[in-house]
């Protein structure tokens, strides 16, 4: 009896300590938000989580599907269930370190693990891998005893907030928090979707989109921008019942996410001190918008219309390209590039592209129209924005037999990247659409007609310039002031929604 009372008393004390810790943390967080100038929400909505498409990085270029199998490693005790059948028979467990192979099949999914004496064939379209111990804890099973209690995968994660699973991409392994959904995309292909709390996702973005060792206020700026982008995109995706994910894990489509890679103490602090804070283009919560960002503006940011023509906030009432993501001067860019030793990559750079390579890119762009690409005869600027931004909006490519193709400069730049990387000669990209007046310049390289592009900045140029954020943080500006430089000044509202 004495031991029992001691155990109860100890539990009460530990429980009280835990509550006190949570209350203290909440108070400190509110104080950090107030000190940083973040406004409270009209009403707290809670962390609704996010669904991230984990692309197949075993291919030369990331692709959405896995055409052979998905190889998964359980990093803590986990279970496999399926929302297609909540009977207790459709539940398998995996020990820490267990390997799981999932293969597509015409009748469903094939599951293979050394934990089981034989492969399992489930006539289902999707399976969930989730940790056994979770926060919040799982509800008790139904009283019938032969059914499982299934929850929204975005609303919980492992109790220790640690990695739950890893996916092997050839010789590369990536570890992830949250839960994993594997879906049958076709009889020969699968897709993988990581469901996790939004704050956990933001931790996985900040350290790969920005160097973890950079100044704290720069990291906090990145956390706010990445959270806002993911939250807005997730709300739009949920309006589409058949959409299986909210965003992808690559910067070419959304923003870079590599699970728990580069999640340092500084990154965790930046995310915690900005918890729930998002960008608004007006006074109401529905004015939420998805802020773009780039590595370097080159001295002037670009309007969001260059990337997303006609883009608006979530309410669809505020045009972003003329308000919070309009072109602005960025005097911090040049000193940042010089201080970081990045003048040849993030300030001014040159790349030479052969006429043949340009033909390959343009041919792929016009292919959906049914047109055929001939030999490239001339490449020139079509439309250019007025000074001082002066970014190129369209590129005109003339090819045999006298056809003229005018295409978006942004699409042209993005299309060039995989072609240049595949060349193996060190060229990686045409770094921006802010070109010199004489670009593209026709030149001869090894008796081949080529075009030389001189560009300023790195990336599409819209929104926050990351190296500029580093410089401004170095100068003592906080995250609110940094973001105000890039997103409309007084028009920008920062609000903690949870």
VEXNUDO-84551 format. One record per atom (N, C-alpha, C): x negated, y negated, z. Coordinates in steps of 0.1 Angstrom, whole numbers, plus 2048, in hexadecimal, padded with zeros to 3 digits. Example, Ala and Ser with C-alpha at 12.3 -4.5 7.8 and 13.67 -1.06 7.14 Angstrom:
<sites>
77C83984E
78582D84E
77C82184E
780816847
77780B847
77F80084F
</sites>
This chain:
<sites>
7F880C800
800800800
7F77F4800
7ED7F4809
7E47E8809
7DE7E57FC
7D97F07F6
7D27EE7E9
7DC7E97DF
7E97ED7DF
7F37E97D6
7F67DA7D8
7F77D57E5
7F97C77E7
7ED7BE7E2
7E17C47E4
7D57BD7E0
7D67BB7D0
7DA7C67CA
7DA7C67BB
7E57BB7B6
7F07BB7BD
7FB7B27BA
7F67A37BC
7F07A17C8
7EB7947CB
7E078F7C1
7D77987BD
7CD7957B3
7D47917A6
7DE7997A2
7E5796795
7EC788796
7F17857A1
7F87787A3
7ED76D7A1
7E276F7A8
7D77647A7
7D2763799
7CF76E792
7CA76D785
7D476777B
7E176B77D
7EC765775
7ED756777
7EC752784
7EC743787
7E073C781
7D4742781
7C873D77B
7CA73B76C
7D0745766
7D3745757
7DC739754
7E773875B
7F172D759
7EA72075B
7E271F765
7DB712768
7D270E75C
7CB719757
7C271674C
7C9711740
7D571873D
7DC714731
7E2706733
7E770373F
7EC6F5741
7E16EB73F
7D56EE745
7CA6E5744
7C56E3736
7C56EE72E
7C16ED720
7CB6E4718
7D86E671B
7E26DE714
7E16D0717
7DE6CC724
7DD6BE728
7D06B8721
7C56C0721
7B96BB71B
7BB6B970C
7C36C2706
7C56C16F7
7CD6B56F4
7D86B26FC
7E06A66FA
7D869A6FC
7CF69A706
7C668E708
7BD68C6FC
7B76986F7
7AE6966EB
7B56916DF
7C26956DD
7CA6906D2
7CD6816D4
7D067D6E0
7D366F6E3
7C76666E1
7BB66B6E6
7AF6646E4
7AB6636D6
7AE66C6CE
7AA66C6BF
7B46656B7
7BF6606BD
7C96596B5
7D36616AD
7D566E6B1
7DE6776AB
7EC6756B2
7F66736AA
8046716AF
80A67E6B2
81367E6BC
81B68B6BF
82668D6B4
82A6996B3
83469D6A9
8426986AD
84B6966A3
8596936A6
85F69E6AE
85B6AB6AB
85E6B66B3
8546C16B0
84F6C86BA
8456D26B8
84B6DF6B1
8446E36A7
84A6EE69F
8426FB6A1
8376FB6A7
82F7076AA
82770B69E
81D7136A0
814718696
81B72368E
81F721682
82772A67A
81F734672
812733673
80973D66C
80873A65D
800743657
7FE741648
7FB74F642
7FE750636
7FB75D62E
7F075A624
7E5760625
7DA75D61C
7D7769612
7D7767605
7D47725FC
7C57745FC
7C0780600
7B2783600
7AF7895F3
7A87815EB
7A57855DD
79A7905DD
7997975D2
78F7A25D0
78279B5CD
77979A5D6
76C7945D4
76179E5D0
7657AA5CD
75C7B35C7
7597B15B8
7637AA5B2
7617A75A4
75879B5A2
752799596
74978D593
750780597
75C77F594
765774598
7707795A0
7747725AB
77F7775B3
78C7795AB
7937845AD
7A07875A6
7AA78B5B1
7B77885AE
7C178B5B8
7C37995BC
7C17A25B3
7C57B05B5
7B97BA5B7
7BC7C55BD
7B27D05BF
7B87DC5B6
7B07DF5AC
7B67E95A3
7B27F75A6
7A97FA5AF
7A68075B3
7AA80A5C2
7A48045CB
7A98065D9
7A47FA5E1
7A97F95EE
7A47EF5F8
79E7F7603
7917F4606
78A7FA611
78A7F161D
7907F6628
7927EE634
78B7F5640
7867ED649
7807F3656
7877EC661
78D7F566A
7937F0676
7887EB680
7897DF685
77F7D968E
7847DA69D
7907DE69F
7957E16AC
7A17EB6AB
7A57F16B6
7B07FB6B4
7BD7F46AE
7C27FB6A3
7CC7F569B
7D67FF697
7E17FB691
7EC80468C
7F080067E
7F480A677
7FA80866A
80980A66A
811800665
81F802664
8237FC657
8307FE654
8357F9647
8437F264A
8457E6644
8527E0646
85D7E663D
8587EF634
8627F662B
869802632
86380663E
869811645
865810654
86E80C65D
86A80966B
86B816674
86C82166E
86D82E676
85F83067C
860837688
85483A68F
84A843687
85084B67E
847854676
83D84C66D
84183F66A
838837661
83082E66A
828834673
81E82D67B
81283667D
80783067A
7FA83667B
7F082D683
7E783368A
7DE82B692
7CF82D68D
7C782368F
7B982368B
7B181E697
7A682669A
79C8226A4
79381769F
78C8116A8
7828076A4
77780E69C
774808690
76A80E687
77081767D
77D81A67E
783823674
78481C666
78182465C
78382064E
790824648
79681B640
7A281E63A
7A181A62B
7A5823622
7A6821614
7B4821610
7B9817609
7C6816604
7C68165F5
7CD81F5EF
7CD8205E0
7DC81E5DB
7DD8185CF
7EA8165C9
7EE8235C3
7FB8265C2
8018325BC
80E82F5B7
8128365AD
81F8335A6
82B8355B0
82983D5BB
83483F5C4
8328375D1
82882F5D2
8268275DE
8178255E1
8138285EE
8058265F2
7FF8325F7
7F28345F5
7EB8405FA
7E183B604
7E1840611
7D983C61C
7CF84761F
7C3844620
7B884E623
7AF84962E
7AD851638
7A584E644
7A085A64A
79385A64F
78E865656
795868663
79E85F668
7A6861674
7B186B672
7B486E665
7BF877663
7BA88365B
7C088F65D
7BB89B656
7BD89B647
7C6893642
7C9892634
7CE884630
7CE882623
7D387561F
7E2874621
7E7867623
7F5864625
7FA85E619
806863614
80C85C609
81A85660D
81A84960E
826842612
82E83D606
83A840604
84283A5F9
84782C5FD
83D8235FF
840815603
83980B5FA
83C7FF5FB
8367F55F3
82C7ED5FA
82B7EE608
8227E6610
8207EC61D
8147EA623
8117EE630
80B7E2638
80C7E3645
8067D964E
7FC7DF657
7F07D9658
7E67DD662
7E67D266D
7E87D6679
7E97CC684
7E37D2691
7DD7C9699
7D77CE6A6
7E17D46AF
7DC7DD6B8
7E57E36C2
7E87D96CD
7DE7D26D1
7E07C86DC
7E07BA6D6
7EC7B36D8
7EE7A76D2
7F279C6DB
7F178F6D6
7F57836DD
7FE77B6D4
80B7796D7
81277F6E2
81378E6E1
8167946EC
8177A36ED
8237A76E5
8227B46E0
82D7B96D8
8397BC6E1
8457BA6DB
8517BD6E3
8537CC6E5
85B7D06EF
85D7DE6F1
8647E46E5
8627F16E3
8687F86D7
8777F96D9
87F7FA6CF
88D7FC6D0
8918076D9
89C8076DF
8A08116E9
8A381E6E2
8A581E6D5
8A882B6CD
89C8346CD
89082E6CE
8838366CF
87D83A6C2
88583A6B7
87F83E6AB
87D8336A1
87D8276A6
87B81B69D
8708136A2
86A80B699
85F80269D
8647F469E
85D7EC6A7
8607DE6A8
8567D669F
85B7D1693
8527CA68A
8547BB68C
8497B468B
8497A568D
84379E681
846791680
840789676
831789678
82978D66F
81A78F670
813781673
81A77666F
813769671
81476467F
81C76B688
81F765695
81776B6A0
80E77469D
80677A6A8
7F877F6A2
7EF7816AB
7E27866A7
7DD78E6B3
7D07936B2
7CA79B6BC
7C97946C9
7CB79B6D4
7CB7946E1
7BE78D6E4
7B37926DF
7A678C6E1
7A27826D7
7AC77F6CD
7AA7766C2
79D7796BA
79A7866BA
78E78A6B3
7927906A5
78779469E
78979A691
7917A7692
79A7AA689
7A27B668A
79E7C067F
79A7BB673
7977C4668
78C7BD65F
7867C5657
77C7C064D
77F7C7640
77C7C0635
77D7C5628
7707C6621
76C7D161B
75F7D3615
7607CF606
7587C5602
7587C25F4
7497C55EF
7487D15E9
73B7D75E5
7327D75F1
7287CF5F2
71F7CF5FD
7227C3607
72C7BC605
7307B160D
73C7B5615
73C7B2622
7477B462B
74C7A7631
7597A5631
75F799637
76979E642
76879864E
77079B659
77B79065B
786795660
79278C661
79A78D66E
79F782673
7A878267E
7B7785678
7C0786681
7CE78867D
7D2796679
7DA79666F
7DF7A366A
7DD7A465B
7DE7B1656
7DC7B3648
7E87BA642
7ED7B4636
7F77BB62F
7F27BF621
7F37CB61E
7EF7D0611
7FC7D4609
7FD7CE5FD
80A7CF5F5
8077D65E8
8107DE5E3
80F7E45D6
8137D95CC
8097D55C4
80C7CB5BA
8117D15AD
80C7DD5AA
8117E559E
80C7F35A1
8107FD598
80C80A59B
7FD80C59B
7F5802596
7E7803596
7DF7F859D
7E67F05A5
7E07E55AB
7E67E15B8
7DD7DC5C1
7E27D85CF
7DE7C95D1
7E47C35DA
7E07B65DF
7DF7B75EE
7D67AE5F4
7D47AE603
7D77A0608
7DF79F612
7E3792618
7E0792627
7D978862B
7D5786639
7E077D640
7E7782649
7F177A651
7EB77665E
7EB76A662
7E476666E
7E9758672
7E775467F
7EB747684
7E373C67C
7EA731679
7E3726671
7D6721677
7D6720685
7CA71B68B
7BE725689
7C1732689
7B773C687
7B273B679
7BB73966F
7B7737661
7AE72A660
7B171F666
7A9713665
79B71566A
79A71D674
78C720679
78472766E
78B730666
78473765C
78172F64F
78772364F
78571A643
77A710646
77A709651
7726FE654
763701652
75F70C658
75070F658
74B71364A
754717640
74F71A633
75170F629
75B70662C
75D6FA624
7536EF628
74F6EF634
7466E5639
73B6EB641
72F6E7641
7246ED649
7286EC658
7286F865F
72C6F866E
7236EF677
7176EC672
70E6E367A
7106D5678
7196D1670
71C6C266E
7226BC67A
7236AF67A
7286A7685
7376AB688
73A6AB695
7476B069A
7526A9693
75269C692
75D69468C
75F69767E
75469B677
75669F669
75D6AD668
7596B6671
7606C3672
76E6C1676
7716B867F
77F6B6682
7876B0677
7816A866F
7876A3663
78B6AE659
7816B7657
7836C364F
78F6CC654
78F6CD661
7996D6668
7A76D0665
7A96C3666
7B66BD664
7BA6BE655
7B06BC64C
7B36BC63E
7B76CB63A
7AF6D563F
7B26E363B
7BF6E8641
7C16E464D
7CE6E8654
7DA6E264C
7D96D5649
7E46CE642
7E76D5634
7DC6D862D
7DD6DE620
7E46EB621
7E06F462A
7E570162B
7F4701630
7F76F8639
8046F763F
80E6F3634
80A6E862D
8136E4622
8166EE617
80B6F5613
80C6FF609
81470B60E
81370E61B
81B719620
82A716621
82D70A624
83B706624
841707616
83A70360C
83F7045FE
8407125FA
83671B5FE
8377295FA
843730600
84672C60C
851733613
85F73060D
85F726605
86C7235FE
86E72C5F2
8647345EF
86573E5E4
86574C5EA
8717525EA
87375F5F1
86976A5EC
86676A5DF
85E7745D9
84F7725DA
84B7675E0
83D7635E2
83776B5ED
82C7735EB
82777C5F5
81C7755FD
8177695F9
80C762600
80E7535FF
80874C608
80973D608
7FD737600
7F173C602
7E57365FC
7DB7415FA
7D173E5F2
7C77485EF
7BA7455F7
7B074D5F7
7A474B5FF
7997455F7
79B73F5EB
7907395E4
79272A5E1
7877235E0
7887145DE
78D7115D0
78B71A5C6
7907175B9
79F7165B8
7A671D5C1
7B571C5C1
7BA7145CD
7B47155D9
7B870E5E5
7AC7095ED
7A87115F7
79C70D5FF
79571A603
788719605
780725608
78372A616
785737617
78873E624
78174B624
77974E62E
77175A62E
77376163C
77F760641
78176764E
779761659
772769661
76B76466C
75C75F66A
75975F65D
74B75B659
74974C65D
73E749664
73A73B667
744734671
74B73C679
753736683
74B734690
745728692
73C72569C
74471E6A8
73C71B6B2
7427146BE
7477066B9
73F6FF6B1
7436F26AC
74F6F36A3
7506FD69B
75C6FE693
76970069C
7677096A6
77370C6AF
7776FF6B6
76D6F76BA
7706EB6C1
7776E16B8
7736E06AC
7796D76A2
7876DB6A0
78A6E869F
7986EC69C
7A06EA6A9
79B6EE6B4
7A26EC6C1
7A66DE6C4
79D6D56C2
79F6C76C5
7A86C06BB
7AB6C66B0
7B56C16A6
7C16CA6A5
7C36D36AE
7CD6DD6AD
7DB6D76A9
7E16DC69E
7EE6D8699
7EE6CB692
7E36C4691
7E36B668B
7E36B867C
7EC6B1675
7ED6B2666
7EF6A3661
7ED6A2654
7EE69564D
7FC693647
801687649
80E683644
80C67663C
814675631
81466A628
81F66062C
824660638
82F65763C
83265A64B
83C654650
83F65565E
846661663
84B66A65A
85367565E
84B68265B
84F68C663
848699662
84969F654
85469C64D
8566A163F
84D69A635
846690639
83C68A631
82E691631
82E69D636
8226A5635
81D6A6627
8106A6625
80A6A8618
7FE6B0619
7FB6B760D
7EF6BF60C
7E36B7607
7DA6B3610
7CF6AB60C
7C46B2605
7C06AE5F9
7B46B35F2
7A86AE5F8
79D6B55F6
78F6B05FA
7856B55F0
7796AF5F1
76F6B35E7
7616B35EE
7576B95E8
74A6B85EE
7446AA5ED
7466A35E2
7416955E1
74968D5D7
74C6815DA
7546795D1
74C6725C6
73F6715C8
73766A5BE
73865B5BF
73E6565CA
73F6485CC
74D6425CB
75664A5C4
7646465C3
76C6535C3
7776535CB
77F65F5CB
78965E5BF
78F6695BC
79866A5B1
7A766A5B6
7B06665AD
7BE6685B1
7C26775B0
7CB67A5B9
7D06885B9
7D668D5AC
7DB6835A4
7E2686598
7D868D58E
7CB68B590
7C2691587
7C26A1589
7C66A5594
7C66B3598
7D46B9598
7DD6B159E
7EB6B559F
7F46A959A
7F66A858D
7FE69D588
80C69D58E
810691593
81D68F599
81F6955A7
8136985AD
81469E5BB
81B6955C5
82269B5CE
8296935D9
82769A5E6
82C6935F1
82C6995FE
8376A45FE
8386AA60A
8426B560B
8506B1609
8536A560C
8616A060A
86469D5FC
85969D5F3
85A69A5E5
85E68B5E2
85C6825EC
85F6745EA
85366B5E9
84866F5EE
83C6665EE
83266B5E3
8306645D9
8266675CF
8186665D4
8106715D4
8036715DB
7F86695D3
7F966A5C6
7EE6645BE
7ED6555BF
7F764E5C4
7F76405C5
7F863B5D4
7F86445DD
7F96415EB
7ED6475F3
7EF6525F9
7E4658602
7D965F5FB
7DB6625EE
7D06685E6
7CE6605D9
7CD6535DA
7C964A5CF
7BA6485CF
7B46435C4
7A66415C3
7A16365CD
7976395D4
79162F5DE
7826305DC
77C6245DF
76D6245DF
76862B5EB
75C6325E9
75663A5F4
7486375F5
74562B5FC
7376275FD
72E630606
73463A60D
72D643615
72664E60E
72B650601
72765C5FA
71865B5F7
7136505F1
7046505ED
6FB6515F9
6FD64A604
6F464C610
6F565A615
701660615
70266E61A
6FA677611
6FB676604
6F467F5FB
6E567E5FD
6E06715FF
6D266F601
6CD67560E
6D5672619
6D1677626
6D1687627
6DA68D61F
6DB69B61F
6D26A2615
6CB69A60D
6C36A0602
6CB6A65F7
6D66A05F4
6DF6A75EA
6E169D5DE
6D86955DB
6DA68B5D0
6DB6925C2
6D469D5C0
6D46A45B3
6E06AD5B1
6E86AF5BC
6F46B85BA
7016B15BE
7006A85C7
70D6A15CC
70E6935C8
70468D5C2
70567F5BE
70567D5AF
6FA6825A9
6F968259A
6F368F595
6F969558B
6F46A2586
6F66A3577
6EE6AB571
6F06AE563
6F16BD560
6F96C0556
6FA6CE551
6FC6CE542
6F56D753B
6F66D852D
6FE6E4529
7086E3521
7116EE51D
7116F050E
70F6FC509
70E6FE4FB
71C6FD4F5
71D6FA4E8
7296F94E1
7317064E1
7297114E1
73071F4E2
7377214EF
73071C4FA
73671E507
743715508
742709503
74E701503
7597074FB
75670D4F0
7607144E8
76771F4F0
75F7274F8
764732500
76F72C50A
76B721510
77471B51A
780716514
77F70E50A
78B708504
7947134FD
78D71D4F7
7957284F2
79E72F4FC
799731508
7A1737512
7AC72E517
7A9721517
7B471751C
7BF717512
7BC717505
7C77164FB
7CD7234F7
7C772E4FC
7CC73B4F8
7DB73D4FA
7E1739506
7EF73B508
7F87344FE
7F372A4F7
7FB7234ED
7FB72B4DF
7F37354DE
7F273D4D2
7E87374C8
7E172D4CC
7D77264C2
7CA72E4C3
7C372D4B8
7B67344B7
7AB7294B7
7A072C4BE
7957234BF
78A7254B5
78671B4AD
77C71C4A3
76F7184A9
7657144A0
75870F4A4
7597004A9
7536FE4B4
7546F04BA
74B6E64B1
7526DB4AD
74B6D14A5
7486C54AC
7506C14B6
74E6B54BD
7556B64CB
74F6B04D5
7556AF4E3
7546A14E7
75F69B4EC
75F68D4F0
76968A4FA
76867F501
77267B50B
77F677504
78A67B509
797677504
79C66B50C
7A066D518
7A5662521
79C66152D
799654531
79165253D
799648546
79964A553
7A064155C
79863455C
79F62955E
79961C55E
78E61A569
784611568
77A60F572
78160A57F
77B60C58A
76E61258C
76D62158E
77962758F
77A636590
77363C583
779639578
77363D56B
77264C569
77A654570
77A66256E
780666561
77B67155B
78067554E
78D67D551
79767A549
7A468154B
7A668C541
7A268A534
7A369452A
796695522
7946A151C
7896A4513
78F6A8506
7896A34FB
78E6A64ED
7836AF4E7
7876BB4E3
77D6C44DC
7836C64CE
77A6C34C4
77E6C54B6
7776D14B1
77E6DA4AA
7786E74A6
77E6EA498
7776F3491
77B6F7484
7896FE485
7926FC47B
7906F446F
7956E6471
78F6DE479
7946D047C
79E6CF486
7A06D948E
7AA6D8499
7A56D04A5
7AE6C94AC
7AA6C04B7
7B26C44C3
7AA6C84CE
7B16CC4DA
7AE6C24E5
7B86BD4EB
7B66B34F7
7BB6BA503
7B26BC50D
7B56C4519
7B16BC525
7B76C0530
7B36B953D
7A56BB540
79E6B0544
7906B1548
78E6BA554
7976BA55D
7976C2569
7976D1566
7A16D455D
7A26E2559
7966E7551
7916DE549
7846E0541
7796E354A
7776DB555
76C6DD55E
76D6EA566
7796ED56A
77B6F9572
779706569
77D70455C
77B70F553
76C712550
764708550
75670954D
74E711558
753710565
74B715570
74872456E
75272D56C
74E73B56B
74573E55F
747736554
73E738548
73073454C
72E729552
720725556
71A72F560
72273356A
71C73C574
71874956D
72074E564
71D75B55D
71175A554
70C74E551
70074D548
6F375254F
6F375155C
6E7756563
6DB74D562
6DC74155D
6D173855B
6D072D566
6D872E571
6D772457B
6E271A57A
6E971956F
6F470F56E
700715576
70770C57D
712711585
71F70A581
71E6FD57E
72B6F657C
7286E8576
7336E2570
7336D456D
7396CE579
7326C6581
7356C458E
7416BA591
7446B2587
7506A9589
7556A457C
76069C57C
76569656F
76168756F
759683578
754675578
747675570
748672563
73D67455A
737666556
72A667552
72465B54D
72A656540
72864A53C
72E645530
72A64C523
71E652523
719659517
71C668518
72366D521
72767B522
73467E51B
735689514
72B693512
72268F506
715691508
70B68D4FE
7076994F6
7086984E9
7046A34E0
6F56A44DF
6F06B04E2
6E16B34E2
6DF6C14DB
6D26C34D8
6CE6D04D2
6C56D74DD
6C96E34E0
6C16EB4EA
6BF6F94E3
6B26FB4E1
6AE7084DA
6B670A4CD
6B66FF4C5
6BD6FF4B8
6CC7024B9
6D27004C5
6E07014C7
6E66F44CA
6F26F14C4
6F96E54C8
6FF6E64D6
6FB6DC4DE
7006DD4EC
7056CF4F0
70A6CD4FC
70F6C1501
70B6BF50F
7056B3512
7006B051F
70A6A7527
70D6AC533
7166A453B
70F69F547
71069254A
70B68C556
71668855F
71768E56A
72368B573
71F686581
728680587
72667A595
72F68059F
72A6855AA
73268C5B4
73269B5B2
73A6A15BA
73B6B05BA
7496B45BD
7516BA5B4
75E6BD5B6
7686B45AF
7756B65B2
77F6AE5AA
77F6A05AF
77A69D5BB
77968F5BF
78568A5C7
78F6925C8
79B68D5CF
79A68F5DE
79E6845E6
79F6855F4
7916845FB
79068A606
78468960E
77868E607
76D686607
76068B603
75969060F
75569D60E
7506A461A
74269E61F
73969B615
72D69561A
72F68761F
73868061A
73B67361F
74167462D
74967E630
74E68063D
743682647
73968A643
72D68C64B
72667F64E
724677644
71D66A646
726661650
73366064E
73B658656
73B65D665
73B66A666
73A66F674
72D66C67A
72266C672
715668677
71565A67B
71D651675
71E643678
727640684
72D64B689
735649696
744649694
74964B687
75764B685
75E65868A
76A65768F
771663693
779668687
77F674689
78667B67E
791672679
79966B681
7A466367C
79E658673
794651677
78E64666F
78864C662
782658662
77C65E656
78766164C
792667651
79C66B648
7A365E642
7A465464A
7AA647645
7A364263A
796644638
78E63F62D
792645620
798651621
79A659614
7A965B611
7B265961B
7C065C619
7C965061C
7C6645616
7D063A616
7D0631622
7C563262B
7C4629636
7D062963F
7D761E640
7E361D649
7EF626645
7EF62A638
7FA632633
7F9640639
7ED64463D
7EB652643
7F0653651
7F765D654
7FB660662
7F666E665
7F066E672
7EB67B677
7F467F683
7FA68B682
80368F68C
80169D690
8026A069D
8016AE6A2
80F6B46A2
8116BE699
81E6C4698
81F6D06A1
8156D56A8
8166DF6B2
80A6DF6BB
</sites>
